[in-house]
Amino acid sequence: MKKLAHTPYDGSATPFTIGLKPFDMANWIEIDGDLEAYLAEKDRLFLTAPDRVFMARPDTVEAQREVLDDLVRHLPERFPGTYGLAEDRMAIGEEGRSVPLAADDPAPLKTASLLVQDDLVLMRKCDDGWRLVAASLCFPSSWSLAEKFDRPMQVIHATVPDFGPGTRTAGMITRIFDKLRVELPVERLNWSLQENAALYHPRSKKERDEGREVDGGFLAGMSPDRIHLRVERQTLRKMPRSGDILFTIRIFLDPISVLVSHPAGPELACRLLGQLAALDAEQLAYKGLAVGRERLTAYLRQVADSAPVALDGQSRQRV
């Protein structure tokens, strides 16, 4: 039975809100049985599109090194059955994967990203706010690193409804970053929908603006059972040496059809229906559902109606 690791679409997280909460550093990194597949996809992307998945300012090497050092300490301690540290390399899993750890590594953040399923992004406080100054981004959720690199956070969020420059949410995010403490890391979850099982999903703003998507949203015209649920677990940590903020992004990707056979599937479908119903026109367009929502909601209603008992033992309310 497929286990859904995180289900923010069940109402535990509200779309287009910040929704940060503290977490235990023991749970900083999450791994699962797909670790080797994720790392193999990173290998492929660094081989075929290196300039698209890694960018860093020259003045970030020491901050990158701090991230790598932290992961090299954390992973063997937290997952001793999966990670083994030798003098100059990290062994991972049972497939013979080994990542060299060179003292003169010119791109330590790239090396760090080859250890984990997460993408890794460094944000730095500059004169015009927090900027994205280094990133290993192999699994973007519909955004392009080239469009965001070395830009202020409010510009990065310009296309997100209610998150752009001058919005109340943008001001709140800046204050959160300014006040983030080394000893108190935070995390958040969000969800989106996509048309396939690709981890590398760099549909950029430019591509949207040039009309390369299907009119009405990229899910328009798709059979609903082919849609995939994409969940991001994001963590934010203020690094003690550099003062930069490390932003980790871990993708969990499941076909929406898993809800049909999952024990909690009917209840999850019902609650996802509620979240879809609450999205306004701008939010629907951002999630690619300007046209596709009706067919998707019909599909989810069928799943929701397949069992009468809710997770909490109470009757479901129809959406």
Phi, psi and omega per residue, in radians:
M1 nan 2.272 3.125
K2 -1.169 2.266 3.107
K3 -1.765 2.133 3.096
L4 -1.479 1.998 -3.026
A5 -1.184 -0.744 -3.119
H6 -2.448 2.422 -3.101
T7 -2.328 1.179 -3.120
P8 -1.128 -0.315 3.094
Y9 -1.307 0.030 3.074
D10 -1.468 0.084 -3.133
G11 1.765 -0.105 3.132
S12 -1.296 -0.282 3.054
A13 -2.378 2.423 -3.112
T14 -1.741 2.224 3.140
P15 -1.014 2.549 3.065
F16 1.081 0.602 2.956
T17 -2.237 2.895 -3.090
I18 -1.304 -0.947 2.984
G19 1.039 0.681 3.133
L20 -1.453 2.563 3.049
K21 -2.569 2.640 3.120
P22 -1.145 2.718 3.045
F23 -2.462 2.776 3.109
D24 -1.356 2.260 -3.113
M25 -1.060 -0.355 3.046
A26 -1.065 -0.429 -3.129
N27 -1.846 0.408 -3.100
W28 -1.012 -0.855 -3.117
I29 -1.945 2.382 3.063
E30 -1.993 2.292 3.048
I31 -2.140 2.792 3.088
D32 -2.631 -2.938 -3.083
G33 -1.180 -0.155 3.111
D34 -1.640 0.154 -3.077
L35 -0.946 -0.865 -3.088
E36 -1.110 -0.695 3.140
A37 -1.124 -0.726 3.111
Y38 -1.113 -0.788 -3.109
L39 -1.182 -0.609 3.078
A40 -1.133 -0.657 3.091
E41 -1.183 -0.643 3.045
K42 -1.099 -0.752 3.079
D43 -0.960 -0.799 -3.112
R44 -1.084 -0.766 -3.094
L45 -1.212 -0.670 3.098
F46 -1.190 -0.422 3.088
L47 -1.418 -0.704 -2.994
T48 -1.709 -0.452 -3.081
A49 -2.507 0.920 -3.013
P50 -1.059 -0.617 -3.098
D51 -1.306 -0.224 3.139
R52 -1.629 -0.394 -3.021
V53 -1.934 -0.105 3.064
F54 -2.461 2.234 3.049
M55 -2.530 2.503 -3.140
A56 -2.758 2.433 3.007
R57 -1.240 2.555 -3.122
P58 -1.034 -0.483 -3.084
D59 -1.477 0.254 -3.116
T60 -1.903 0.050 -3.018
V61 -1.021 -0.763 -3.131
E62 -1.151 -0.668 3.083
A63 -1.159 -0.660 3.063
Q64 -1.084 -0.754 3.138
R65 -1.040 -0.664 3.116
E66 -1.060 -0.716 3.111
V67 -1.120 -0.818 3.137
L68 -1.057 -0.775 3.136
D69 -1.042 -0.718 3.137
D70 -1.110 -0.758 3.139
L71 -1.177 -0.674 3.137
V72 -1.110 -0.580 3.069
R73 -1.332 -0.747 -2.977
H74 -1.265 -0.786 -2.925
L75 -1.144 -0.837 3.125
P76 -1.129 -0.530 3.116
E77 -1.270 -0.720 -3.095
R78 -1.410 -0.606 -3.086
F79 -2.272 1.179 -3.045
P80 -1.136 -0.374 3.102
G81 -1.394 -0.195 -3.084
T82 -1.978 -0.608 -3.064
Y83 -2.035 2.372 3.073
G84 -2.348 2.191 -3.067
L85 -1.701 2.135 2.989
A86 -1.790 -2.993 -3.064
E87 -1.074 -0.770 -3.008
D88 -2.286 0.391 3.135
R89 -2.823 2.793 3.069
M90 -1.989 2.135 3.039
A91 -1.533 2.408 -3.066
I92 -2.262 2.152 3.018
G93 1.199 -2.833 -3.047
E94 -1.921 0.128 -3.083
E95 -1.703 0.139 3.114
G96 1.466 0.218 3.124
R97 -1.225 2.371 -3.121
S98 -2.527 2.247 -3.100
V99 -1.944 2.073 3.114
P100 -1.140 2.508 3.118
L101 -2.128 1.553 -3.059
A102 -1.573 2.415 3.135
A103 -1.131 -0.502 -3.118
D104 -1.821 0.453 3.138
D105 -0.960 2.131 -3.125
P106 -1.379 -0.216 -3.116
A107 -2.432 1.202 -3.067
P108 -1.060 -0.514 -3.132
L109 -1.194 -0.632 3.055
K110 -1.090 -0.810 3.105
T111 -1.051 -0.759 3.118
A112 -1.030 -0.683 -3.098
S113 -1.200 -0.388 3.119
L114 -1.384 -0.005 3.101
L115 -1.675 -0.375 -2.948
V116 -2.354 2.881 3.092
Q117 -1.353 -0.287 -3.098
D118 -1.307 2.680 2.806
D119 -1.525 2.694 -3.033
L120 -2.254 2.229 -3.084
V121 -2.297 2.322 3.082
L122 -1.853 2.242 3.077
M123 -1.957 2.402 -3.090
R124 -2.253 2.430 3.098
K125 -1.321 2.094 3.132
C126 -2.129 -3.132 -3.086
D127 -1.051 -0.538 -3.112
D128 -1.832 0.368 3.097
G129 1.950 -2.935 -3.108
W130 -1.384 2.203 -3.111
R131 -2.015 2.598 3.022
L132 -1.406 1.855 -2.991
V133 -1.873 -0.235 3.077
A134 -2.801 2.511 3.132
A135 -2.798 2.427 2.845
S136 -1.920 1.836 -2.968
L137 -2.218 1.533 3.140
C138 -1.577 -0.397 -3.025
F139 -2.195 1.029 -3.128
P140 -1.193 2.566 3.076
S141 -1.737 1.451 3.074
S142 1.100 0.802 2.966
W143 -2.661 2.770 -3.064
S144 -1.906 2.239 3.108
L145 -1.067 -0.657 -3.126
A146 -1.052 -0.583 -3.139
E147 -1.360 -0.341 -3.036
K148 -1.895 -0.338 -3.021
F149 -1.062 2.340 3.096
D150 1.001 0.598 3.063
R151 -2.039 2.670 3.127
P152 -1.144 2.683 -3.060
M153 -1.025 -0.683 -3.118
Q154 -1.160 -0.556 3.060
V155 -1.248 -0.683 3.105
I156 -1.006 -0.676 -3.087
H157 -1.601 0.184 -3.006
A158 -1.030 -0.561 -3.083
T159 -1.534 -0.111 -3.105
V160 -1.516 2.187 -3.132
P161 -0.937 2.232 3.079
D162 1.232 0.209 -3.140
F163 -2.046 -0.091 -3.019
G164 -1.323 3.130 -3.119
P165 -0.952 2.356 3.090
G166 1.510 -0.128 3.136
T167 -1.418 2.780 3.105
R168 -1.068 -0.703 -3.125
T169 -1.113 -0.705 3.122
A170 -1.055 -0.729 3.096
G171 -1.114 -0.691 3.113
M172 -1.114 -0.728 3.139
I173 -1.099 -0.742 3.107
T174 -1.040 -0.780 3.140
R175 -1.129 -0.672 3.107
I176 -1.091 -0.794 3.117
F177 -1.097 -0.757 -3.122
D178 -1.073 -0.610 -3.028
K179 -1.725 -0.053 -3.111
L180 -1.039 2.318 -3.097
R181 -1.832 2.563 -3.135
V182 -0.956 -0.719 -3.036
E183 -1.464 0.024 -3.080
L184 -2.341 1.323 3.078
P185 -1.232 2.752 -3.107
V186 -2.317 2.811 3.123
E187 -2.443 2.847 3.048
R188 -2.635 2.791 3.078
L189 -2.161 2.504 2.927
N190 -2.493 2.985 -3.097
W191 -2.391 2.723 3.023
S192 -2.609 3.081 3.124
L193 -2.146 2.532 3.088
Q194 -2.479 2.911 -2.957
E195 -1.591 0.000 -3.104
N196 -2.727 -3.057 -3.084
A197 -1.734 0.338 -3.093
A198 -1.301 2.285 3.015
L199 -1.315 -0.700 3.107
Y200 -1.428 1.870 -2.969
H201 -2.353 1.168 -2.975
P202 -1.598 0.794 3.082
R203 -1.154 1.950 -2.977
S204 -1.600 2.924 3.066
K205 -1.056 -0.701 3.139
K206 -1.041 -0.754 3.123
E207 -1.116 -0.674 3.077
R208 -1.096 -0.820 -3.087
D209 -1.145 -0.508 -3.137
E210 -1.496 0.050 3.035
G211 1.300 0.533 -3.131
R212 -1.433 -0.053 3.083
E213 -1.662 2.806 3.046
V214 -1.061 2.380 3.113
D215 -0.931 2.298 3.113
G216 1.587 -0.014 3.108
G217 2.133 2.622 -3.017
F218 -1.233 -0.238 3.100
L219 -1.624 -0.115 3.127
A220 -1.096 2.314 3.123
G221 1.536 -0.127 -3.139
M222 -1.501 2.567 2.956
S223 -1.192 2.229 -3.045
P224 -0.983 -0.572 -3.076
D225 -1.273 -0.075 3.067
R226 -1.635 -0.172 -3.131
I227 -1.200 2.589 3.095
H228 -2.014 2.490 3.025
L229 -1.528 2.158 -3.135
R230 -2.035 2.066 -3.137
V231 -1.979 2.350 3.033
E232 -1.904 2.225 2.892
R233 -1.794 2.072 -3.101
Q234 -1.983 2.375 3.018
T235 -2.126 2.618 3.089
L236 -2.197 2.207 3.097
R237 -2.314 2.323 2.975
K238 -1.477 2.147 -3.087
M239 -1.399 2.338 -2.989
P240 -1.189 -0.601 -3.086
R241 -1.444 -0.892 -3.027
S242 -1.450 -0.484 -3.014
G243 1.385 -0.061 3.052
D244 -1.245 2.855 3.090
I245 -1.889 2.169 3.078
L246 -1.587 2.194 -3.119
F247 -1.963 1.964 3.076
T248 -1.769 2.510 -3.124
I249 -2.286 1.971 3.132
R250 -1.936 2.159 -3.101
I251 -1.666 2.349 2.978
F252 -2.112 2.196 -2.988
L253 -2.253 2.142 -3.121
D254 -2.398 2.473 3.011
P255 -1.135 2.449 -3.117
I256 -1.091 -0.403 3.128
S257 -1.130 -0.259 3.086
V258 -1.069 -0.424 3.126
L259 -1.132 -0.420 -3.109
V260 -1.155 -0.682 -3.073
S261 -1.802 -0.161 -3.107
H262 -1.304 2.423 -3.135
P263 -0.973 -0.623 3.133
A264 -1.663 0.130 -3.044
G265 -0.956 -0.846 -3.141
P266 -1.038 -0.711 -3.141
E267 -1.222 -0.705 3.107
L268 -1.114 -0.701 3.098
A269 -1.086 -0.719 3.141
C270 -1.105 -0.735 -3.098
R271 -1.296 -0.586 3.029
L272 -1.123 -0.655 3.048
L273 -0.981 -0.759 3.131
G274 -1.073 -0.713 3.122
Q275 -1.184 -0.690 3.109
L276 -1.118 -0.698 -3.121
A277 -1.136 -0.458 -3.075
A278 -1.491 -0.159 -3.109
L279 -1.342 2.388 3.074
D280 -1.489 3.131 -3.027
A281 -1.059 -0.745 -3.130
E282 -1.151 -0.701 3.133
Q283 -1.189 -0.691 3.077
L284 -1.060 -0.763 3.139
A285 -1.102 -0.717 -3.139
Y286 -1.081 -0.658 -3.131
K287 -1.513 0.090 3.086
G288 1.333 0.448 -3.032
L289 -2.085 0.373 -3.099
A290 -1.037 -0.578 3.112
V291 -1.961 -0.639 -2.969
G292 -1.323 -0.095 -3.019
R293 -1.117 -0.687 -3.030
E294 -1.112 -0.782 3.121
R295 -1.165 -0.654 3.119
L296 -1.140 -0.760 -3.137
T297 -1.151 -0.596 3.077
A298 -1.111 -0.734 3.100
Y299 -1.098 -0.795 -3.121
L300 -1.144 -0.582 3.088
R301 -1.114 -0.677 3.091
Q302 -1.073 -0.760 3.114
V303 -1.150 -0.751 -3.107
A304 -1.120 -0.536 -3.105
D305 -1.471 0.005 -3.048
S306 -1.431 -0.140 3.094
A307 -2.581 2.456 -3.026
P308 -1.554 -0.192 -2.979
V309 -1.889 2.307 -3.140
A310 -1.451 2.857 3.106
L311 -1.008 -0.660 -3.073
D312 -1.594 0.157 3.101
G313 1.422 0.030 -3.138
Q314 -1.830 2.765 3.140
S315 -1.184 2.489 3.085
R316 -1.341 2.609 3.004
Q317 -1.753 2.299 -3.134
R318 -1.215 2.559 3.139
V319 -1.830 nan nan
